[in-house]
Amino acid sequence: MTGRHPPIGPARTSTGRTFPSRRTLLRAAVAGTSAAVAAPLVTACGTAAGQPPGKVALHGDNPSWATPLKAAGEAMRSVDGLELVPEVIPSLESFEQVVKSSLRTSKTPDMLKYWSGYRLQDLARTGGIVDLSDHWASAARKGWVDPALRSAVSYRGRVYGLPMNLAYYVFFYNPEVFRANGLRKPETWDDFLHVAGRLKRAGITPLHGTTAGRWPAFIWFQEILSRQDPQFYEDLLNGRAR
């Protein structure tokens, strides 16, 4: 691993047992992540404050992830003596501020559950997170990551994150409404468009989504527009279209 700050050497417990360095865990953790698209794991260049030898801080903004990450950390401890310790900052704005501020110091988090795309690129520009290109290549050779996702976690050709999970959005449909309008559940994208059009012409709003937590509100827009016109969607996100 490379970075602005020197790697941490092996640590010893009071019993004299030697643990691998934190960097060894980071190398193992990111290389062993399953193929997916959502939140990448990112490795920072410094050391997290407050964690004793044998433990590695994994910072994130989602409290619901803390319990499964803690369980994963305990399982990892039984394998190589190093444990992931989730540290949650539940406010999105505060989390981003803390991360960006810490990258200017030697007290950066060991690992981050962060976003792909422009947010990850913002961190890469600071020089405060680790180049994981070699680990991406290793994971790709083993079939653990989808090569098509590389650009989403890259900046200037280098990889700075590895996929952590794959999230699916589920569609529910109302069988009574479908029966009343002579419709069958869609099996293809074209079927979906046909059903939505038929319902709209019948005066029925075809799609409905909650906005709990605010961020899910963009899902319908993103999913439908990206499939209707992928190039326009990409141009829109990059400020080339409106």
BAZA-76451 format. One line per field, with one value per atom (N, C-alpha, C): residue number from 0; residue in one letter; chain; atom name; x, y, z. Coordinates in steps of 0.05 Angstrom, whole numbers. Example, Ala and Ser with C-alpha at 12.3 -4.5 7.8 and 13.67 -1.06 7.14 Angstrom:
<atoms>
seq	0|0|0|1|1|1
type	A|A|A|S|S|S
mol	A|A|A|A|A|A
atom	N|CA|C|N|CA|C
xx	264|246|264|257|273|258
yy	-114|-90|-66|-45|-21|1
zz	156|156|156|142|143|157
</atoms>
This chain:
<atoms>
seq	0|0|0|1|1|1|2|2|2|3|3|3|4|4|4|5|5|5|6|6|6|7|7|7|8|8|8|9|9|9|10|10|10|11|11|11|12|12|12|13|13|13|14|14|14|15|15|15|16|16|16|17|17|17|18|18|18|19|19|19|20|20|20|21|21|21|22|22|22|23|23|23|24|24|24|25|25|25|26|26|26|27|27|27|28|28|28|29|29|29|30|30|30|31|31|31|32|32|32|33|33|33|34|34|34|35|35|35|36|36|36|37|37|37|38|38|38|39|39|39|40|40|40|41|41|41|42|42|42|43|43|43|44|44|44|45|45|45|46|46|46|47|47|47|48|48|48|49|49|49|50|50|50|51|51|51|52|52|52|53|53|53|54|54|54|55|55|55|56|56|56|57|57|57|58|58|58|59|59|59|60|60|60|61|61|61|62|62|62|63|63|63|64|64|64|65|65|65|66|66|66|67|67|67|68|68|68|69|69|69|70|70|70|71|71|71|72|72|72|73|73|73|74|74|74|75|75|75|76|76|76|77|77|77|78|78|78|79|79|79|80|80|80|81|81|81|82|82|82|83|83|83|84|84|84|85|85|85|86|86|86|87|87|87|88|88|88|89|89|89|90|90|90|91|91|91|92|92|92|93|93|93|94|94|94|95|95|95|96|96|96|97|97|97|98|98|98|99|99|99|100|100|100|101|101|101|102|102|102|103|103|103|104|104|104|105|105|105|106|106|106|107|107|107|108|108|108|109|109|109|110|110|110|111|111|111|112|112|112|113|113|113|114|114|114|115|115|115|116|116|116|117|117|117|118|118|118|119|119|119|120|120|120|121|121|121|122|122|122|123|123|123|124|124|124|125|125|125|126|126|126|127|127|127|128|128|128|129|129|129|130|130|130|131|131|131|132|132|132|133|133|133|134|134|134|135|135|135|136|136|136|137|137|137|138|138|138|139|139|139|140|140|140|141|141|141|142|142|142|143|143|143|144|144|144|145|145|145|146|146|146|147|147|147|148|148|148|149|149|149|150|150|150|151|151|151|152|152|152|153|153|153|154|154|154|155|155|155|156|156|156|157|157|157|158|158|158|159|159|159|160|160|160|161|161|161|162|162|162|163|163|163|164|164|164|165|165|165|166|166|166|167|167|167|168|168|168|169|169|169|170|170|170|171|171|171|172|172|172|173|173|173|174|174|174|175|175|175|176|176|176|177|177|177|178|178|178|179|179|179|180|180|180|181|181|181|182|182|182|183|183|183|184|184|184|185|185|185|186|186|186|187|187|187|188|188|188|189|189|189|190|190|190|191|191|191|192|192|192|193|193|193|194|194|194|195|195|195|196|196|196|197|197|197|198|198|198|199|199|199|200|200|200|201|201|201|202|202|202|203|203|203|204|204|204|205|205|205|206|206|206|207|207|207|208|208|208|209|209|209|210|210|210|211|211|211|212|212|212|213|213|213|214|214|214|215|215|215|216|216|216|217|217|217|218|218|218|219|219|219|220|220|220|221|221|221|222|222|222|223|223|223|224|224|224|225|225|225|226|226|226|227|227|227|228|228|228|229|229|229|230|230|230|231|231|231|232|232|232|233|233|233|234|234|234|235|235|235|236|236|236|237|237|237|238|238|238|239|239|239|240|240|240|241|241|241
type	M|M|M|T|T|T|G|G|G|R|R|R|H|H|H|P|P|P|P|P|P|I|I|I|G|G|G|P|P|P|A|A|A|R|R|R|T|T|T|S|S|S|T|T|T|G|G|G|R|R|R|T|T|T|F|F|F|P|P|P|S|S|S|R|R|R|R|R|R|T|T|T|L|L|L|L|L|L|R|R|R|A|A|A|A|A|A|V|V|V|A|A|A|G|G|G|T|T|T|S|S|S|A|A|A|A|A|A|V|V|V|A|A|A|A|A|A|P|P|P|L|L|L|V|V|V|T|T|T|A|A|A|C|C|C|G|G|G|T|T|T|A|A|A|A|A|A|G|G|G|Q|Q|Q|P|P|P|P|P|P|G|G|G|K|K|K|V|V|V|A|A|A|L|L|L|H|H|H|G|G|G|D|D|D|N|N|N|P|P|P|S|S|S|W|W|W|A|A|A|T|T|T|P|P|P|L|L|L|K|K|K|A|A|A|A|A|A|G|G|G|E|E|E|A|A|A|M|M|M|R|R|R|S|S|S|V|V|V|D|D|D|G|G|G|L|L|L|E|E|E|L|L|L|V|V|V|P|P|P|E|E|E|V|V|V|I|I|I|P|P|P|S|S|S|L|L|L|E|E|E|S|S|S|F|F|F|E|E|E|Q|Q|Q|V|V|V|V|V|V|K|K|K|S|S|S|S|S|S|L|L|L|R|R|R|T|T|T|S|S|S|K|K|K|T|T|T|P|P|P|D|D|D|M|M|M|L|L|L|K|K|K|Y|Y|Y|W|W|W|S|S|S|G|G|G|Y|Y|Y|R|R|R|L|L|L|Q|Q|Q|D|D|D|L|L|L|A|A|A|R|R|R|T|T|T|G|G|G|G|G|G|I|I|I|V|V|V|D|D|D|L|L|L|S|S|S|D|D|D|H|H|H|W|W|W|A|A|A|S|S|S|A|A|A|A|A|A|R|R|R|K|K|K|G|G|G|W|W|W|V|V|V|D|D|D|P|P|P|A|A|A|L|L|L|R|R|R|S|S|S|A|A|A|V|V|V|S|S|S|Y|Y|Y|R|R|R|G|G|G|R|R|R|V|V|V|Y|Y|Y|G|G|G|L|L|L|P|P|P|M|M|M|N|N|N|L|L|L|A|A|A|Y|Y|Y|Y|Y|Y|V|V|V|F|F|F|F|F|F|Y|Y|Y|N|N|N|P|P|P|E|E|E|V|V|V|F|F|F|R|R|R|A|A|A|N|N|N|G|G|G|L|L|L|R|R|R|K|K|K|P|P|P|E|E|E|T|T|T|W|W|W|D|D|D|D|D|D|F|F|F|L|L|L|H|H|H|V|V|V|A|A|A|G|G|G|R|R|R|L|L|L|K|K|K|R|R|R|A|A|A|G|G|G|I|I|I|T|T|T|P|P|P|L|L|L|H|H|H|G|G|G|T|T|T|T|T|T|A|A|A|G|G|G|R|R|R|W|W|W|P|P|P|A|A|A|F|F|F|I|I|I|W|W|W|F|F|F|Q|Q|Q|E|E|E|I|I|I|L|L|L|S|S|S|R|R|R|Q|Q|Q|D|D|D|P|P|P|Q|Q|Q|F|F|F|Y|Y|Y|E|E|E|D|D|D|L|L|L|L|L|L|N|N|N|G|G|G|R|R|R|A|A|A|R|R|R
mol	A|A|A|A|A|A|A|A|A|A|A|A|A|A|A|A|A|A|A|A|A|A|A|A|A|A|A|A|A|A|A|A|A|A|A|A|A|A|A|A|A|A|A|A|A|A|A|A|A|A|A|A|A|A|A|A|A|A|A|A|A|A|A|A|A|A|A|A|A|A|A|A|A|A|A|A|A|A|A|A|A|A|A|A|A|A|A|A|A|A|A|A|A|A|A|A|A|A|A|A|A|A|A|A|A|A|A|A|A|A|A|A|A|A|A|A|A|A|A|A|A|A|A|A|A|A|A|A|A|A|A|A|A|A|A|A|A|A|A|A|A|A|A|A|A|A|A|A|A|A|A|A|A|A|A|A|A|A|A|A|A|A|A|A|A|A|A|A|A|A|A|A|A|A|A|A|A|A|A|A|A|A|A|A|A|A|A|A|A|A|A|A|A|A|A|A|A|A|A|A|A|A|A|A|A|A|A|A|A|A|A|A|A|A|A|A|A|A|A|A|A|A|A|A|A|A|A|A|A|A|A|A|A|A|A|A|A|A|A|A|A|A|A|A|A|A|A|A|A|A|A|A|A|A|A|A|A|A|A|A|A|A|A|A|A|A|A|A|A|A|A|A|A|A|A|A|A|A|A|A|A|A|A|A|A|A|A|A|A|A|A|A|A|A|A|A|A|A|A|A|A|A|A|A|A|A|A|A|A|A|A|A|A|A|A|A|A|A|A|A|A|A|A|A|A|A|A|A|A|A|A|A|A|A|A|A|A|A|A|A|A|A|A|A|A|A|A|A|A|A|A|A|A|A|A|A|A|A|A|A|A|A|A|A|A|A|A|A|A|A|A|A|A|A|A|A|A|A|A|A|A|A|A|A|A|A|A|A|A|A|A|A|A|A|A|A|A|A|A|A|A|A|A|A|A|A|A|A|A|A|A|A|A|A|A|A|A|A|A|A|A|A|A|A|A|A|A|A|A|A|A|A|A|A|A|A|A|A|A|A|A|A|A|A|A|A|A|A|A|A|A|A|A|A|A|A|A|A|A|A|A|A|A|A|A|A|A|A|A|A|A|A|A|A|A|A|A|A|A|A|A|A|A|A|A|A|A|A|A|A|A|A|A|A|A|A|A|A|A|A|A|A|A|A|A|A|A|A|A|A|A|A|A|A|A|A|A|A|A|A|A|A|A|A|A|A|A|A|A|A|A|A|A|A|A|A|A|A|A|A|A|A|A|A|A|A|A|A|A|A|A|A|A|A|A|A|A|A|A|A|A|A|A|A|A|A|A|A|A|A|A|A|A|A|A|A|A|A|A|A|A|A|A|A|A|A|A|A|A|A|A|A|A|A|A|A|A|A|A|A|A|A|A|A|A|A|A|A|A|A|A|A|A|A|A|A|A|A|A|A|A|A|A|A|A|A|A|A|A|A|A|A|A|A|A|A|A|A|A|A|A|A|A|A|A|A|A|A|A|A|A|A|A|A|A|A|A|A|A|A|A|A|A|A|A|A|A|A|A|A|A|A|A|A|A|A|A|A|A|A|A|A|A|A|A|A|A|A|A|A|A|A|A|A|A|A|A|A|A|A|A|A|A|A|A|A|A|A|A|A|A|A|A|A|A|A|A|A|A|A|A|A|A|A|A|A
atom	N|CA|C|N|CA|C|N|CA|C|N|CA|C|N|CA|C|N|CA|C|N|CA|C|N|CA|C|N|CA|C|N|CA|C|N|CA|C|N|CA|C|N|CA|C|N|CA|C|N|CA|C|N|CA|C|N|CA|C|N|CA|C|N|CA|C|N|CA|C|N|CA|C|N|CA|C|N|CA|C|N|CA|C|N|CA|C|N|CA|C|N|CA|C|N|CA|C|N|CA|C|N|CA|C|N|CA|C|N|CA|C|N|CA|C|N|CA|C|N|CA|C|N|CA|C|N|CA|C|N|CA|C|N|CA|C|N|CA|C|N|CA|C|N|CA|C|N|CA|C|N|CA|C|N|CA|C|N|CA|C|N|CA|C|N|CA|C|N|CA|C|N|CA|C|N|CA|C|N|CA|C|N|CA|C|N|CA|C|N|CA|C|N|CA|C|N|CA|C|N|CA|C|N|CA|C|N|CA|C|N|CA|C|N|CA|C|N|CA|C|N|CA|C|N|CA|C|N|CA|C|N|CA|C|N|CA|C|N|CA|C|N|CA|C|N|CA|C|N|CA|C|N|CA|C|N|CA|C|N|CA|C|N|CA|C|N|CA|C|N|CA|C|N|CA|C|N|CA|C|N|CA|C|N|CA|C|N|CA|C|N|CA|C|N|CA|C|N|CA|C|N|CA|C|N|CA|C|N|CA|C|N|CA|C|N|CA|C|N|CA|C|N|CA|C|N|CA|C|N|CA|C|N|CA|C|N|CA|C|N|CA|C|N|CA|C|N|CA|C|N|CA|C|N|CA|C|N|CA|C|N|CA|C|N|CA|C|N|CA|C|N|CA|C|N|CA|C|N|CA|C|N|CA|C|N|CA|C|N|CA|C|N|CA|C|N|CA|C|N|CA|C|N|CA|C|N|CA|C|N|CA|C|N|CA|C|N|CA|C|N|CA|C|N|CA|C|N|CA|C|N|CA|C|N|CA|C|N|CA|C|N|CA|C|N|CA|C|N|CA|C|N|CA|C|N|CA|C|N|CA|C|N|CA|C|N|CA|C|N|CA|C|N|CA|C|N|CA|C|N|CA|C|N|CA|C|N|CA|C|N|CA|C|N|CA|C|N|CA|C|N|CA|C|N|CA|C|N|CA|C|N|CA|C|N|CA|C|N|CA|C|N|CA|C|N|CA|C|N|CA|C|N|CA|C|N|CA|C|N|CA|C|N|CA|C|N|CA|C|N|CA|C|N|CA|C|N|CA|C|N|CA|C|N|CA|C|N|CA|C|N|CA|C|N|CA|C|N|CA|C|N|CA|C|N|CA|C|N|CA|C|N|CA|C|N|CA|C|N|CA|C|N|CA|C|N|CA|C|N|CA|C|N|CA|C|N|CA|C|N|CA|C|N|CA|C|N|CA|C|N|CA|C|N|CA|C|N|CA|C|N|CA|C|N|CA|C|N|CA|C|N|CA|C|N|CA|C|N|CA|C|N|CA|C|N|CA|C|N|CA|C|N|CA|C|N|CA|C|N|CA|C|N|CA|C|N|CA|C|N|CA|C|N|CA|C|N|CA|C|N|CA|C|N|CA|C|N|CA|C|N|CA|C|N|CA|C|N|CA|C|N|CA|C|N|CA|C|N|CA|C|N|CA|C|N|CA|C|N|CA|C|N|CA|C|N|CA|C|N|CA|C|N|CA|C|N|CA|C|N|CA|C|N|CA|C|N|CA|C|N|CA|C|N|CA|C|N|CA|C|N|CA|C|N|CA|C|N|CA|C|N|CA|C|N|CA|C|N|CA|C|N|CA|C|N|CA|C|N|CA|C|N|CA|C|N|CA|C|N|CA|C|N|CA|C|N|CA|C|N|CA|C|N|CA|C|N|CA|C|N|CA|C|N|CA|C
xx	17|0|18|9|25|7|19|4|23|11|26|40|28|37|49|69|82|63|65|48|54|34|37|49|68|81|65|74|59|57|34|29|29|37|37|17|4|-14|1|-12|1|10|-1|7|31|40|63|56|30|22|26|37|41|18|6|-15|-3|-15|-7|-14|-1|-6|-35|-44|-71|-71|-49|-48|-53|-44|-48|-78|-93|-121|-135|-126|-139|-134|-110|-104|-123|-126|-143|-173|-181|-210|-219|-204|-213|-210|-190|-187|-208|-219|-238|-267|-272|-299|-314|-339|-354|-361|-365|-372|-399|-401|-425|-423|-443|-443|-446|-454|-463|-441|-437|-419|-391|-371|-344|-330|-311|-293|-269|-261|-239|-219|-193|-172|-159|-159|-145|-116|-101|-72|-61|-77|-66|-76|-78|-87|-110|-129|-152|-144|-154|-148|-167|-158|-175|-179|-168|-171|-145|-146|-122|-111|-87|-75|-94|-96|-113|-140|-146|-173|-169|-187|-186|-213|-213|-237|-248|-274|-288|-310|-305|-324|-346|-370|-393|-414|-435|-456|-483|-484|-510|-510|-526|-527|-536|-553|-563|-541|-519|-497|-479|-481|-462|-463|-487|-489|-477|-484|-472|-442|-432|-404|-389|-401|-389|-386|-407|-407|-385|-383|-362|-334|-331|-306|-298|-317|-311|-304|-316|-309|-281|-273|-246|-225|-232|-213|-206|-226|-220|-203|-201|-185|-156|-152|-124|-118|-135|-129|-134|-146|-152|-182|-193|-222|-231|-251|-263|-281|-279|-296|-311|-337|-353|-355|-351|-354|-373|-397|-418|-421|-422|-430|-457|-480|-505|-514|-502|-509|-491|-504|-490|-471|-481|-464|-440|-445|-424|-403|-413|-395|-376|-386|-369|-349|-359|-341|-319|-325|-305|-284|-294|-275|-257|-268|-251|-232|-240|-223|-200|-206|-186|-165|-171|-151|-129|-132|-111|-92|-98|-82|-71|-57|-47|-66|-90|-109|-133|-128|-150|-162|-187|-198|-182|-182|-168|-183|-209|-226|-251|-263|-288|-308|-333|-355|-365|-358|-362|-377|-380|-395|-376|-386|-370|-375|-363|-368|-354|-368|-354|-346|-361|-353|-326|-323|-298|-275|-281|-260|-251|-270|-263|-242|-246|-226|-199|-200|-176|-159|-172|-157|-140|-148|-133|-107|-104|-81|-81|-104|-106|-117|-124|-133|-115|-115|-96|-104|-84|-88|-92|-115|-121|-121|-107|-108|-98|-77|-67|-87|-101|-121|-145|-152|-174|-166|-142|-133|-134|-125|-126|-154|-172|-200|-213|-206|-218|-209|-184|-174|-189|-198|-212|-242|-251|-280|-296|-283|-297|-309|-301|-312|-319|-338|-346|-327|-312|-293|-307|-333|-348|-351|-347|-351|-326|-304|-278|-279|-291|-291|-306|-325|-341|-325|-303|-286|-258|-255|-228|-226|-201|-195|-168|-168|-144|-131|-148|-138|-131|-132|-125|-151|-151|-175|-171|-192|-191|-213|-227|-247|-254|-265|-274|-303|-319|-348|-352|-372|-377|-404|-424|-449|-465|-484|-502|-530|-543|-570|-590|-612|-634|-658|-670|-695|-719|-738|-760|-785|-798|-824|-846|-867|-892|-913|-932|-954|-980|-1002|-1029|-1044|-1048|-1061|-1090|-1104|-1131|-1132|-1114|-1113|-1106|-1087|-1079|-1102|-1117|-1139|-1161|-1166|-1187|-1181|-1154|-1146|-1135|-1140|-1131|-1101|-1086|-1057|-1044|-1021|-1005|-980|-968|-944|-922|-907|-886|-863|-853|-829|-805|-809|-787|-790|-770|-771|-794|-797|-818|-845|-848|-873|-879|-858|-861|-871|-860|-868|-897|-904|-931|-952|-946|-964|-966|-944|-945|-962|-958|-974|-1003|-1010|-1039|-1052|-1038|-1049|-1052|-1032|-1034|-1057|-1061|-1084|-1111|-1111|-1136|-1140|-1123|-1125|-1114|-1097|-1085|-1056|-1047|-1018|-1003|-986|-973|-952|-938|-915|-918|-910|-911|-887|-874|-852|-851|-843|-841|-816|-815|-791|-779|-784|-773|-743|-731|-702|-693|-712|-707|-692|-670|-653|-667|-686|-698|-715|-720|-738|-726|-700|-688|-688|-696|-692|-709|-735|-752|-740|-733|-722|-696|-679|-653|-657|-673|-677|-689|-710|-725|-710|-699|-685|-660|-645|-621|-626|-650|-656|-669|-683|-696|-675|-656|-635|-610|-593|-569|-550|-547|-529|-538|-565|-576|-572|-576|-573|-545|-525|-497|-491|-501|-496|-509|-532|-546|-530|-519|-504|-478|-468|-442|-445|-470|-474|-474|-476|-476|-504|-524|-552|-569|-594|-612|-640
yy	-24|0|25|45|70|93|114|137|158|179|201|194|176|169|141|135|109|87|63|41|35|24|17|-12|-15|-41|-60|-86|-105|-95|-100|-92|-117|-113|-135|-130|-151|-149|-153|-150|-155|-183|-202|-230|-235|-215|-220|-229|-233|-243|-221|-228|-208|-209|-185|-182|-173|-180|-167|-137|-121|-93|-87|-63|-55|-57|-50|-51|-79|-99|-126|-132|-123|-127|-112|-88|-72|-86|-96|-110|-134|-149|-173|-166|-145|-138|-128|-111|-100|-120|-137|-157|-179|-183|-204|-196|-172|-162|-174|-181|-194|-173|-183|-166|-153|-127|-112|-84|-68|-41|-18|-23|0|13|8|24|11|26|14|17|-1|3|19|39|56|55|55|54|81|93|118|114|136|133|135|143|147|126|132|113|126|110|120|122|143|147|130|120|107|77|64|35|22|2|-11|-30|-41|-60|-84|-92|-115|-107|-80|-71|-49|-50|-30|-16|10|26|26|22|24|45|69|91|91|97|99|118|122|140|126|100|86|68|76|59|31|26|-1|-20|-10|-27|-35|-23|-27|-56|-67|-94|-116|-116|-136|-132|-107|-102|-111|-108|-117|-147|-161|-190|-199|-185|-192|-187|-166|-160|-182|-192|-213|-239|-244|-268|-265|-241|-237|-240|-233|-236|-265|-283|-311|-322|-308|-317|-308|-282|-272|-253|-252|-237|-207|-198|-170|-166|-146|-142|-116|-116|-91|-80|-54|-41|-19|-22|0|24|48|73|90|95|108|137|154|182|185|184|181|205|228|251|250|249|249|272|296|320|319|311|309|288|266|244|254|266|276|297|315|336|324|304|291|277|262|248|267|287|306|321|328|342|324|299|281|274|276|269|289|312|332|327|306|300|272|264|237|219|229|213|207|196|188|162|156|129|108|84|62|55|53|46|62|65|80|64|64|55|80|84|109|105|127|126|123|112|112|138|141|165|190|213|238|242|231|234|220|196|182|196|207|223|247|260|283|275|251|241|235|223|215|239|262|286|296|290|300|285|261|245|230|231|219|191|179|151|135|109|91|81|79|67|37|27|-1|-16|-5|-16|-45|-51|-78|-98|-89|-106|-110|-89|-92|-112|-111|-129|-158|-162|-188|-198|-181|-189|-195|-179|-184|-211|-218|-244|-267|-263|-284|-283|-263|-261|-249|-235|-223|-196|-183|-157|-157|-140|-137|-116|-123|-103|-78|-80|-57|-35|-43|-24|-8|-14|-2|28|39|68|82|69|81|85|71|73|82|95|104|134|143|171|172|183|185|158|138|111|93|104|88|82|58|49|57|69|78|65|46|33|6|-12|-38|-42|-54|-57|-73|-65|-78|-94|-84|-98|-92|-109|-106|-102|-80|-74|-75|-88|-90|-73|-60|-46|-63|-67|-86|-71|-82|-71|-88|-75|-88|-79|-97|-89|-98|-84|-90|-109|-134|-153|-145|-132|-124|-103|-84|-63|-75|-94|-107|-123|-138|-153|-135|-113|-95|-82|-81|-68|-88|-114|-134|-135|-132|-131|-155|-163|-183|-170|-182|-171|-170|-148|-146|-165|-177|-195|-182|-162|-149|-118|-104|-75|-65|-76|-68|-73|-96|-102|-80|-72|-52|-26|-17|7|5|-18|-22|-20|-33|-32|-4|10|38|55|52|68|62|36|29|41|39|50|80|93|122|131|117|123|118|100|94|113|133|152|143|123|112|119|130|136|110|105|78|72|93|88|105|94|109|100|119|112|131|121|137|154|174|191|190|169|166|167|185|188|206|216|235|223|209|200|180|163|145|159|185|199|199|197|199|172|150|124|120|128|124|140|165|182|169|161|149|124|106|80|82|98|99|115|138|155|141|128|115|92|80|58|69|91|103|115|129|143|145|124|123|147|154|176|203|208|232|233|210|207|214|203|208|238|249|278|295|287|303|303|280|278|294|297|311|340|350|378|385|365|370|372|366|366|376|384|393|386
zz	0|0|0|-13|-14|-5|4|13|24|34|45|71|86|113|112|128|128|138|128|138|167|180|208|210|226|229|246|248|265|293|305|333|351|376|395|417|426|449|474|497|523|526|511|512|495|479|462|435|428|402|381|359|337|318|314|294|268|246|221|222|205|205|197|203|193|163|150|121|110|125|116|116|136|136|113|109|87|61|57|32|29|51|50|47|61|61|34|22|-4|-26|-24|-46|-44|-20|-16|-18|-27|-29|-53|-50|-72|-93|-117|-140|-135|-140|-136|-147|-141|-153|-134|-110|-94|-79|-53|-37|-38|-47|-48|-21|-16|7|-3|13|6|29|22|42|44|68|72|78|78|81|109|128|155|174|199|220|235|241|257|286|298|327|343|366|385|383|363|360|369|386|396|374|379|360|355|330|323|314|315|306|285|265|243|241|241|240|212|209|183|187|175|179|158|166|148|159|144|152|158|155|157|182|202|227|222|202|198|188|179|171|194|217|238|248|252|263|245|219|201|197|197|195|220|243|267|267|257|256|236|214|194|207|222|235|255|270|289|275|252|236|225|216|206|228|252|274|279|275|279|257|234|211|214|218|219|242|262|285|283|261|258|256|268|270|258|241|232|254|259|279|265|261|248|266|254|268|251|262|246|253|232|235|220|234|221|203|207|190|165|141|116|113|119|116|135|160|180|172|162|154|132|111|90|100|117|128|145|162|179|161|141|123|109|96|81|98|122|140|150|156|166|146|120|100|98|111|112|136|151|176|174|195|197|213|219|234|217|194|176|184|177|182|167|178|164|138|140|116|116|92|90|74|82|65|52|26|13|-13|-28|-53|-77|-98|-123|-138|-161|-177|-167|-170|-166|-137|-117|-89|-84|-95|-92|-106|-129|-143|-128|-114|-97|-76|-64|-44|-57|-81|-95|-101|-108|-115|-92|-67|-44|-40|-52|-48|-21|-8|19|20|-2|-2|-20|-16|-27|-55|-73|-99|-96|-105|-102|-129|-148|-176|-176|-162|-161|-149|-129|-116|-134|-149|-168|-189|-199|-220|-209|-184|-172|-169|-159|-156|-183|-203|-230|-241|-237|-247|-234|-209|-194|-199|-214|-220|-197|-179|-156|-162|-184|-191|-220|-228|-256|-268|-288|-301|-310|-317|-326|-305|-279|-258|-251|-264|-257|-259|-279|-283|-260|-248|-226|-201|-198|-174|-181|-204|-213|-216|-215|-220|-234|-258|-274|-278|-283|-290|-267|-242|-219|-203|-191|-176|-146|-135|-107|-90|-100|-83|-96|-79|-89|-80|-98|-92|-67|-52|-26|-26|-41|-40|-66|-71|-94|-84|-92|-82|-105|-101|-120|-111|-130|-125|-135|-117|-122|-132|-152|-162|-150|-140|-132|-151|-157|-174|-161|-169|-157|-176|-168|-185|-192|-174|-179|-201|-200|-221|-248|-247|-272|-284|-268|-278|-289|-275|-284|-311|-318|-342|-363|-358|-377|-381|-360|-362|-348|-358|-345|-334|-313|-301|-322|-324|-344|-339|-360|-359|-372|-389|-403|-400|-408|-407|-425|-449|-467|-455|-441|-427|-406|-392|-371|-383|-405|-418|-428|-438|-448|-426|-403|-380|-370|-367|-357|-375|-402|-421|-419|-417|-416|-391|-368|-343|-345|-356|-359|-376|-398|-416|-402|-383|-368|-345|-343|-321|-295|-295|-270|-270|-248|-245|-244|-263|-265|-245|-235|-217|-192|-170|-145|-128|-116|-98|-74|-51|-28|-29|-12|-10|18|32|59|58|74|73|51|35|13|-11|-6|-29|-48|-39|-58|-80|-76|-95|-123|-126|-153|-168|-154|-166|-191|-190|-214|-238|-232|-253|-265|-247|-256|-271|-261|-273|-301|-303|-328|-349|-341|-361|-371|-354|-362|-382|-381|-400|-425|-423|-447|-465|-453|-469|-453|-453|-437|-442|-468|-474|-462|-465|-453|-423|-411|-382|-373|-388|-382|-386|-408|-413|-392|-383|-362|-336|-328|-303|-305|-329|-333|-342|-341|-347|-376|-394|-422|-434|-418|-428|-404|-411|-390|-398
</atoms>
